[in-house]
């Protein structure tokens, strides 16, 4: 069950996989930025990532939507077109596809 809607376990596992990939990419960004002395950008990355473990643990549609529409957009606004931002593009595209499927399933 996903917010009271039956979805395939595969969708939830795919969602978790994408979120883990985003988390990994962000942690690698933090490491590089930290070694470069960019504490300000490390904080920006950490702010972007800090709720993702809860989303992996409890992947409710409202939390996925909050990440995608609020947290992610805030990060995009702050990061601009940096290489750190571009590193997430494929995972965000996958996340959008999953989110669209989940929204479609919950509308039924």
Helices and strands as residue ranges (DSSP letters): H 9-35, H 39-49, H 52-57, H 61-66, I 67-71, H 72-79, H 83-86, H 89-107
